[in-house]
Amino acid sequence: MQKVPIPDQRPFLAREWKLQDLQRSMEYTDFQFGRFKSTIRDSAPEFGLDVYKVRSRQDPEKWNNFVLWVVENQQKLNDFVEHWPIEAYFNSWVCCKSKHRYRRKEKTGSSIAKHLKIQPPLVRKYVGLKPPPLRCITNSMAQIESRSEVPPVFQDSEIQNPCYNEAVRQPCLVCRDTPALASHSLSKLLQGELVCKGELVKLGIHSDVDLETLVLLGPDEVAELLDQASLTNFEKASLRNALKNIRPKFHVKQGATEADIREYIATVYTCQEHSNVQKLQAIPPKLLRLFNKLHIEHLIPAALLLGVTSDTHFEKIITFDNATVEGMICGQTAQIALSPLQKVVLQWALGKRGCF
């Protein structure tokens, strides 16, 4: 037997009906009625309804979409003719909000007569010499305390090379006497590891971006790099274990334009003597796309100095085998100051023949 829909009960409610009357006419439990109210209140703004206007002043299309969504979430509303409880509660909620929208706090008047109130004294202006300063602290004491403060600790590399950025700073690719740069992440990582930081600096791990680049390499490339350092097997295993806890930070978004990458490279290489590194020539699109996909944009100047200046050169290099690429990179060390890490990364990147 088909259930008869419940007609609109609002005409039978009292003139000043309350929500309890609406709940009673809907035959809802407290839990069902609470879900019904929260569904309407939460979803009304999402459908573009003005929560300070009643249903008759709403956009009909927005209201119909709103009703369909509420009924979809509250299937029991199909038992009511034209889903009248939605309009009933919405109008009640809007009227309640409108009453408190522009309510102003009424000022309570004082019960004391005006002639019995004590008038505040008149403001007196000080005539003559200025009063002495506060006795709590003198200027001389303040100067003494400021001098006694411990100055912040700076690393020697930051004082000598203020032009380097802490996160992505890189030594110049031309001059070889660039001092070693510090990596805050590396110092924090190796606090509990028995690995000599000086050996890692010799490999070219100077800054945070070097450490993040090392994480991107595969196990074979990492092993090849660590074999070039005088580390024991225990130190190598300890370092590999420490690298597992590093999550690389990508400093350039995927699919960045050439202008964005040029701006990023300008913050990486800031050597004052060799400013030609900042003024890059045209970057081959395929080289830019590959290095951006591998998140090694800071090595684009190194690839350009190696002779990869066009897409034709790039397509020719990726056809070389690993031995030929390694010989090309290691044979240019007289013109470019590449670290062991940069050599391994360039050989690894140019061997990614299917990534561009």
C-alpha positions as CSV (number, residue, x, y, z in Angstrom):
1,M,0.0,0.0,0.0
2,Q,1.4,3.3,-1.1
3,K,2.0,5.8,1.7
4,V,0.0,9.0,1.6
5,P,2.2,12.1,1.5
6,I,1.9,14.4,4.5
7,P,0.2,17.7,3.6
8,D,1.4,21.1,4.6
9,Q,0.8,21.4,8.4
10,R,1.8,25.1,8.7
11,P,-1.8,26.4,8.6
12,F,-2.7,24.2,11.6
13,L,0.2,25.4,13.7
14,A,0.0,28.3,16.2
15,R,0.6,31.8,15.0
16,E,3.9,32.0,16.9
17,W,4.9,28.4,16.4
18,K,8.3,27.1,17.5
19,L,10.7,24.5,16.2
20,Q,9.3,21.9,18.6
21,D,5.9,22.3,16.9
22,L,7.5,21.8,13.5
23,Q,9.3,18.7,14.7
24,R,6.1,17.3,16.2
25,S,4.3,17.8,12.9
26,M,7.1,16.1,11.0
27,E,7.2,13.2,13.4
28,Y,11.0,13.4,13.6
29,T,13.2,12.3,16.5
30,D,15.6,14.7,18.1
31,F,18.5,13.2,16.1
32,Q,16.7,13.3,12.8
33,F,15.5,16.8,13.3
34,G,19.1,17.9,14.3
35,R,20.5,16.4,11.1
36,F,17.7,18.1,9.1
37,K,18.5,21.5,10.5
38,S,22.3,21.2,10.1
39,T,21.9,20.1,6.5
40,I,19.9,23.1,5.6
41,R,22.2,25.6,7.5
42,D,25.4,24.2,6.1
43,S,24.4,23.8,2.4
44,A,22.4,27.0,1.9
45,P,25.4,29.3,1.4
46,E,27.0,26.8,-0.9
47,F,24.1,27.1,-3.4
48,G,24.3,30.9,-3.4
49,L,21.2,31.5,-1.2
50,D,21.0,34.7,0.8
51,V,20.6,33.6,4.4
52,Y,19.0,36.9,5.3
53,K,16.1,36.6,2.8
54,V,13.1,34.3,3.0
55,R,12.3,31.7,0.4
56,S,10.0,34.0,-1.7
57,R,12.9,36.4,-2.3
58,Q,15.3,33.7,-3.4
59,D,16.4,32.9,-7.0
60,P,14.0,30.1,-8.1
61,E,16.7,28.1,-9.9
62,K,19.1,28.2,-6.9
63,W,16.3,27.2,-4.6
64,N,15.2,24.2,-6.7
65,N,18.8,23.0,-6.8
66,F,19.1,23.5,-3.1
67,V,15.9,21.5,-2.4
68,L,16.9,18.7,-4.7
69,W,20.3,18.4,-2.9
70,V,18.6,18.4,0.6
71,V,16.1,15.8,-0.4
72,E,18.9,13.6,-1.9
73,N,20.6,13.7,1.5
74,Q,17.4,13.4,3.5
75,Q,15.3,10.8,1.7
76,K,12.5,10.9,4.3
77,L,11.5,14.4,3.0
78,N,9.8,12.7,0.1
79,D,7.0,11.8,2.5
80,F,5.9,15.5,2.6
81,V,4.0,17.3,-0.1
82,E,6.3,19.6,-2.0
83,H,8.9,19.1,0.7
84,W,7.3,21.9,2.7
85,P,9.4,21.4,5.9
86,I,12.5,22.7,4.1
87,E,10.8,26.0,3.3
88,A,9.2,26.2,6.8
89,Y,12.5,25.7,8.6
90,F,14.5,27.9,6.2
91,N,12.1,30.9,6.7
92,S,12.2,30.4,10.5
93,W,15.9,30.3,10.5
94,V,16.2,33.4,8.2
95,C,13.8,35.4,10.4
96,C,15.7,34.5,13.5
97,K,19.0,35.6,11.9
98,S,17.5,38.9,10.7
99,K,16.3,39.8,14.1
100,H,19.8,39.7,15.5
101,R,21.5,41.1,12.4
102,Y,21.2,44.8,13.3
103,R,20.5,44.5,16.9
104,R,22.3,47.2,18.9
105,K,23.3,46.9,22.5
106,E,21.1,49.2,24.5
107,K,22.9,51.5,26.8
108,T,21.6,51.3,30.3
109,G,21.1,54.7,31.8
110,S,22.5,55.7,35.1
111,S,20.1,56.0,38.0
112,I,22.1,58.8,39.7
113,A,20.9,62.3,39.2
114,K,23.2,64.5,37.1
115,H,23.6,67.1,39.9
116,L,24.8,64.4,42.3
117,K,27.5,63.0,40.0
118,I,31.1,63.9,40.7
119,Q,32.5,65.8,37.8
120,P,36.1,64.8,36.6
121,P,38.8,67.4,37.4
122,L,40.0,69.7,34.7
123,V,43.2,68.8,32.9
124,R,46.0,70.8,34.3
125,K,48.9,71.8,32.1
126,Y,52.4,71.5,33.5
127,V,54.2,74.8,33.5
128,G,57.9,75.0,34.0
129,L,60.7,72.4,33.7
130,K,59.9,68.9,32.5
131,P,59.6,66.3,35.2
132,P,62.6,63.9,35.7
133,P,62.6,60.5,33.8
134,L,61.2,57.4,35.4
135,R,63.3,56.0,38.2
136,C,62.8,52.3,37.0
137,I,65.6,52.4,34.4
138,T,68.0,55.1,33.1
139,N,69.4,55.6,29.6
140,S,72.9,54.5,30.7
141,M,71.5,51.3,32.2
142,A,69.6,50.6,28.9
143,Q,72.8,51.0,26.9
144,I,74.7,48.7,29.2
145,E,72.0,46.0,28.9
146,S,71.9,46.3,25.1
147,R,75.7,45.8,25.0
148,S,75.6,42.8,27.2
149,E,73.2,40.9,24.9
150,V,74.8,37.9,23.2
151,P,75.0,38.6,19.4
152,P,73.5,36.0,17.1
153,V,75.8,33.3,15.9
154,F,76.6,33.4,12.2
155,Q,78.5,30.8,10.2
156,D,81.8,31.8,8.7
157,S,80.6,31.0,5.2
158,E,77.6,33.3,5.5
159,I,79.7,36.2,6.8
160,Q,82.3,35.8,4.0
161,N,79.7,35.2,1.2
162,P,76.5,37.1,2.1
163,C,75.4,36.9,-1.6
164,Y,74.7,33.2,-1.4
165,N,71.2,32.0,-0.6
166,E,71.0,29.6,2.3
167,A,68.8,27.0,0.7
168,V,70.0,26.9,-3.0
169,R,73.4,28.6,-3.0
170,Q,76.0,27.0,-5.2
171,P,79.7,27.6,-5.8
172,C,80.7,29.3,-9.0
173,L,81.1,27.0,-12.0
174,V,84.2,28.9,-13.2
175,C,86.4,29.8,-10.2
176,R,87.7,26.9,-8.2
177,D,88.7,28.8,-5.0
178,T,85.1,29.2,-3.8
179,P,85.0,28.5,0.0
180,A,82.9,25.6,1.2
181,L,79.3,26.4,2.0
182,A,77.3,25.1,4.9
183,S,74.1,23.1,4.8
184,H,71.8,23.4,7.8
185,S,69.9,20.3,6.9
186,L,73.1,18.3,6.5
187,S,74.3,19.4,10.0
188,K,71.0,18.5,11.5
189,L,70.9,15.1,9.7
190,L,74.4,14.0,10.7
191,Q,74.1,14.9,14.4
192,G,73.6,11.2,15.3
193,E,75.6,9.7,12.4
194,L,79.3,8.9,12.5
195,V,80.1,10.5,9.1
196,C,82.8,13.1,8.5
197,K,81.2,16.2,7.1
198,G,84.4,17.2,5.5
199,E,84.4,14.2,3.2
200,L,80.9,15.1,2.0
201,V,82.0,18.6,1.2
202,K,84.8,17.2,-0.9
203,L,82.1,15.3,-2.9
204,G,80.3,18.6,-3.5
205,I,77.6,18.4,-0.9
206,H,77.7,22.0,0.2
207,S,74.1,23.2,0.5
208,D,70.6,22.0,1.0
209,V,69.9,21.7,-2.7
210,D,73.0,19.4,-3.1
211,L,71.6,17.2,-0.3
212,E,68.2,17.1,-2.0
213,T,69.8,16.3,-5.4
214,L,71.7,13.4,-3.8
215,V,68.4,11.9,-2.6
216,L,67.0,11.9,-6.2
217,L,69.8,9.6,-7.4
218,G,69.5,5.9,-7.6
219,P,71.4,3.5,-5.4
220,D,74.0,2.8,-8.2
221,E,74.8,6.5,-8.6
222,V,75.0,7.0,-4.9
223,A,77.4,4.1,-4.6
224,E,79.5,5.5,-7.4
225,L,79.7,8.8,-5.7
226,L,80.5,7.5,-2.3
227,D,83.3,5.4,-3.7
228,Q,85.2,8.6,-4.6
229,A,85.4,9.5,-0.9
230,S,87.6,8.0,1.8
231,L,84.7,6.7,3.8
232,T,84.5,3.3,5.6
233,N,81.8,0.8,4.8
234,F,80.2,1.7,8.2
235,E,80.1,5.4,7.3
236,K,78.6,4.7,3.9
237,A,75.9,2.5,5.4
238,S,75.2,5.1,8.0
239,L,74.9,7.8,5.4
240,R,72.5,5.8,3.3
241,N,70.4,5.2,6.3
242,A,70.3,8.9,7.0
243,L,69.3,9.7,3.5
244,K,66.1,7.7,3.8
245,N,64.7,10.3,6.2
246,I,65.1,13.2,3.8
247,R,62.2,14.5,1.7
248,P,63.5,16.6,-1.2
249,K,62.0,20.1,-1.6
250,F,61.4,21.1,-5.2
251,H,62.3,24.8,-5.6
252,V,60.8,25.2,-9.1
253,K,57.3,24.0,-10.0
254,Q,56.8,21.4,-12.7
255,G,56.3,22.9,-16.1
256,A,57.9,26.3,-15.2
257,T,58.7,28.8,-17.9
258,E,62.1,29.8,-19.1
259,A,61.8,33.2,-17.3
260,D,61.0,31.5,-14.0
261,I,64.0,29.2,-14.3
262,R,66.3,32.1,-15.2
263,E,65.1,33.9,-12.1
264,Y,65.8,30.9,-10.0
265,I,69.3,30.3,-11.5
266,A,70.1,34.0,-10.7
267,T,69.6,33.2,-7.0
268,V,71.7,30.1,-7.2
269,Y,74.8,31.5,-8.8
270,T,75.6,35.0,-7.5
271,C,79.4,35.1,-8.1
272,Q,80.4,38.8,-8.7
273,E,83.5,38.0,-10.7
274,H,81.8,35.7,-13.2
275,S,78.5,37.4,-13.9
276,N,78.2,35.6,-17.3
277,V,76.8,32.7,-15.5
278,Q,73.7,34.7,-14.6
279,K,73.3,36.0,-18.2
280,L,72.5,32.7,-19.8
281,Q,72.2,32.2,-23.5
282,A,69.1,30.6,-24.9
283,I,68.2,27.5,-23.0
284,P,67.3,24.5,-25.3
285,P,63.7,23.7,-24.7
286,K,64.3,19.9,-24.4
287,L,67.1,20.5,-21.9
288,L,65.0,22.8,-19.9
289,R,62.1,20.3,-19.9
290,L,64.3,17.4,-18.9
291,F,66.1,19.2,-16.0
292,N,62.8,20.7,-14.8
293,K,61.2,17.2,-14.7
294,L,64.2,15.8,-12.8
295,H,64.2,18.9,-10.4
296,I,67.9,19.7,-11.2
297,E,67.3,23.2,-12.7
298,H,70.4,24.5,-10.9
299,L,72.6,22.4,-13.2
300,I,71.4,24.0,-16.4
301,P,74.4,26.4,-16.6
302,A,76.7,23.5,-16.2
303,A,75.1,21.7,-19.1
304,L,75.4,24.9,-21.2
305,L,79.1,25.2,-20.4
306,L,79.6,21.6,-21.4
307,G,78.3,22.5,-24.9
308,V,74.6,21.5,-24.8
309,T,73.5,24.8,-26.4
310,S,70.7,23.6,-28.7
311,D,68.2,20.9,-29.1
312,T,70.4,19.4,-31.9
313,H,73.3,19.0,-29.4
314,F,70.9,17.6,-26.8
315,E,69.4,15.0,-29.2
316,K,72.9,13.9,-30.2
317,I,74.2,13.6,-26.6
318,I,71.3,11.3,-25.5
319,T,72.3,8.8,-28.2
320,F,75.8,8.4,-26.6
321,D,76.4,5.5,-24.3
322,N,77.3,6.1,-20.6
323,A,81.0,5.8,-21.2
324,T,81.0,8.5,-23.9
325,V,78.9,10.8,-21.8
326,E,81.2,10.3,-18.8
327,G,84.2,11.1,-21.0
328,M,82.6,14.2,-22.3
329,I,81.8,15.5,-18.8
330,C,85.2,14.6,-17.3
331,G,87.1,16.0,-20.3
332,Q,85.7,19.5,-19.7
333,T,87.1,19.9,-16.1
334,A,89.8,22.3,-17.4
335,Q,87.1,24.9,-18.3
336,I,84.5,24.1,-15.7
337,A,84.9,23.5,-11.9
338,L,82.5,20.6,-11.4
339,S,82.2,18.7,-8.2
340,P,82.0,14.9,-8.1
341,L,78.3,15.2,-7.2
342,Q,77.6,17.4,-10.2
343,K,79.5,15.1,-12.6
344,V,77.5,12.1,-11.4
345,V,74.2,14.0,-11.6
346,L,74.8,15.2,-15.1
347,Q,75.8,11.8,-16.3
348,W,72.6,10.4,-14.6
349,A,70.4,13.1,-16.1
350,L,71.7,12.8,-19.7
351,G,71.3,9.1,-19.5
352,K,67.5,9.5,-18.9
353,R,66.7,9.1,-22.6
354,G,62.9,8.5,-22.1
355,C,62.2,11.4,-19.7
356,F,61.9,14.3,-22.2
